[in-house]
Amino acid sequence: MTDKHFAISELLRGADKEIKAGRLAEALNFINRVFELDTRNIYAKAYKERILSLMEAQGITRADAHQMAAHVSPAAPEPAAPTVKNAPAKSEAKGTKTEAKPAEAPSPAAPADPPSPPSAGKTGGTIRRSAAAAEAYRTLLLEIWKDGSITPEEQQRVDSMRDTFAITVEEHAEIEQSVRATAYLHAVRDAWKKGTTNFQPVRQRFGLTDQERTALEPKVLQLLQSLQSKGSVLVMDDDKAFLTVITEILTEAGYYCFTAVSGEEALNLLDTMTPDIVICDINFQKPNMSGFAFYEKFRSIDKFLTTPFIFLSALDQEVLVRTGKKLGADDYLTKPVDAEMLTATLEGKLRRSRELRRSAE
């Protein structure tokens, strides 16, 4: 474990202690210090949502909660006994995992002991679950499932978070089924990129039944087709005839397309598909969300922060185009779309995106 990950683990441990003691502002201060070290730490995100939910149950707004945390004097977390660095070596723990995680890519730091939800007497009321809490729970499950199985220690952590966020057994089963499928597809993608064409070991690692494997085969096929193309493109428009034309143009040019007629449908697709670039109409028929609303939801997902995004607009929508540019869209195309302009724009945006990704690595 690196010094950074050790420090994060200690801060999370400190936050958990403060939550149990009912000192929520102090707990939030610990979490804010985690974000100074790792802005995307999923455990910190889950803890933050837990703390804010508890504070809201006490009648404290989120804005006031952050102000309270900012005025708390930073406390040093108590060191674990023994610490990770000086703990004696252990034999392989019993569990269901089949492979050890590589040392050079440790999992996000987490406290050694799973957190326990504080009692209502300490926190002043019932925890109100929010959409953000459910998303944090889903993100946590995805992180735990990414290597194919759950150890008893990880199961304890899941159970604790499920209680904290008031996730019912039925809701957990539904979320976990979706997360497990997503994690499996991610594992297939990673295996393919390493040159593997036999995915039987991956299926065994995830413990897929024959029925589950059969149900996921179409999505695996879609994934492999997209990986063998120049790039995968999510095209969004409520005009199905237009989608057909765009798909034909891009398929002929060597791209893999998947389409959606609404932002809601696209968000569902993103659970299992990861586009290299998005082409999205600005206007959708109500009550569907607008292209702008979808863009903001899309960008709120960590893995899509830098994915190229192109808006489609009519020639008389200059005001909307300016709005899209202010939001941060990478480009826009006007209808009717010129085939050569479309493919040239995609090629340029994808090349630039891949160059930036390589330089970041």
BADRENNU-938441 format. One record per residue (C-alpha): residue in one letter; y, x, z. Coordinates in steps of 0.1 Angstrom, whole numbers, plus 5000, padded with zeros to 4 digits. Example, Ala and Ser with C-alpha at 12.3 -4.5 7.8 and 13.67 -1.06 7.14 Angstrom:
% residues 2
A495551235078
S498951375071
% end
This chain:
% residues 361
M500050005000
T503450144990
D506350175015
K508049894998
H505049655000
F504549765036
A508149685045
I507849345028
S504649265047
E506349345080
L509449125071
L507148835063
R505348885095
G508648875113
A509648555095
D506448395105
K506948485142
E510448335141
I509248015125
K506547975152
A509248025178
G511547765161
R514248025153
L514647915117
A517948085109
E516448415121
A513348345099
L515548285069
N517348605075
F514048795074
I513248625041
N516548715026
R515849075034
V512549045015
F514448924984
E516649234986
L513449434980
D511649194956
T513548904941
R510448744928
N508048774958
I506048454957
Y505248454994
A508948485002
K509648194979
A507047984997
Y508348085031
K511948005021
E510947655010
R509047605042
I512047715064
L514547505044
S512347205046
L512047245084
M515847285087
E516446975066
A514146785090
Q516646885117
G519546755097
I520747095085
T521747115048
R520547405027
A524047535023
D524547535061
A521147695065
H522147995043
Q525448035062
M523548035095
A521148295083
A524048515070
H525548525105
V522348625122
S522148985133
P519249155114
A516249215137
A513549475132
P510149315127
E507549415153
P505049665139
A501549535134
A498849695156
P497249875140
T499549915110
V498149915075
K498850285071
N496850395102
A494250125103
P490650265101
A488850235068
K486649925066
S483549855047
E483849605019
A484749265034
K482448975028
G483848725003
T483548584969
K485648834950
T483749054926
E486249324918
A488749534938
K492349524929
P493549844913
A495650054938
E498450104913
A499149734910
P498949584945
S499249214950
P502549084964
A502749165001
A501648905026
P501348895063
A497948995077
D497548675097
P497948345080
P500948145092
S500547845114
P502847545109
P505247515139
S504947205160
A507346915156
G508646975191
K509947315181
T511447225148
G512746875155
G510846655131
T508546595102
I508546835073
R509846665042
R508046795011
S510146864981
A509346934944
A510247294951
A507747304979
A504947174956
E505947434930
A505847714956
Y502447594966
R501247594930
T502647944924
L500948074955
L497647924944
L498048084909
E498648424925
I495548384947
W493348264918
K494448524893
D491448754899
G488948474898
S487948384933
I489248324968
T488248524999
P487948355033
E491248515043
E493048385013
Q491548035019
Q493048045054
R496448115038
V496047835014
D495047595041
S498047695062
M500447645033
R498847315024
D499447185059
T503047325059
F503947145027
A502146825035
I499846855005
T496946605007
V493346705001
E493446494968
E496746664957
H495347004965
A492246934944
E494246824914
I496647124917
E493847374922
Q491947244892
S495047294870
V495747634885
R492247754881
A492247664844
T495547844839
A494348154858
Y491248154837
L493148144804
H495448424816
A492348634824
V490948564789
R494248674774
D494348994794
A490749064785
W491449014748
K494449244750
K492049514764
G489749474734
T487149244750
T485548974729
N482748874753
F484348644779
Q481148564798
P482048804827
V485448624830
R483648284831
Q481348414858
R484248554878
F485848214879
G482548034885
L483047794856
T480447524852
D479147444817
Q481247124817
E484447314827
R483747574800
T483347314773
A486547134784
L488547464782
E487047584749
P489847414727
K492547584748
V490747924746
L490547884708
Q494247804707
L495048104729
L493048344707
Q494548204675
S498048264690
L497148624701
Q495948714666
S499148584650
K502548754646
G503548554676
S503248214692
V506147964687
L506847644707
V508647404684
M510247094700
D511646794681
D511146414684
D510846394646
K507146444639
A507746484601
F510146764608
L507646924632
T504946914604
V507347094580
I508347364605
T504647424614
E503647464578
I506447714572
L505647924603
T501847904599
E502148034563
A504348314576
G501648424601
Y502848254633
Y500948034656
C502647704664
F502247454691
T504547154692
A506046894715
V508046574709
S509746584743
G510646824771
E508146664794
E505346724769
A506447084765
L506447154802
N502847034804
L501947264775
L503547554794
D500947524821
T498347684798
M500347824768
T502848114769
P505048104738
D506648424725
I509648224714
V510947864716
I512747654690
C514147334705
D516247044692
I519346964712
N519146584711
F516046384721
Q515846014723
K516345874758
P514845854784
N513446194774
M515346494788
S517846664765
G517247014750
F519747154774
A517947004804
F514647154791
Y516347494786
E517447504823
K513947404835
F512347664811
R514547944824
S513847854860
I510247964855
D510148344862
K507848444834
F510248284808
L513448444820
T513748654789
T511748454763
P513848414732
F515148054729
I516747904698
F518447564696
L518347334666
S521347124658
A522946924630
L525947054611
D528346824629
Q527346934664
E529647224670
V530547114706
L526847104715
V526247444699
R528947594720
T527347434751
G524047594742
K525647934738
K527347904772
L523947824788
G522648144774
A520548044743
D519748344721
D520648164688
Y520847834670
L519747704636
T521247404617
K519247124601
P518047114574
V516447444582
D516247714555
A512647864555
E513848224549
M516548194575
L514048054600
T511448324595
A514048604595
T515548474627
L512248464644
E511248804632
G514548954645
K514448784679
L510748874685
R511249234675
R514249264698
S512349094727
R509349334723
E511649634722
L513349524755
R509949464771
R508649804761
S511849974774
A511549784807
E507949904811
% end
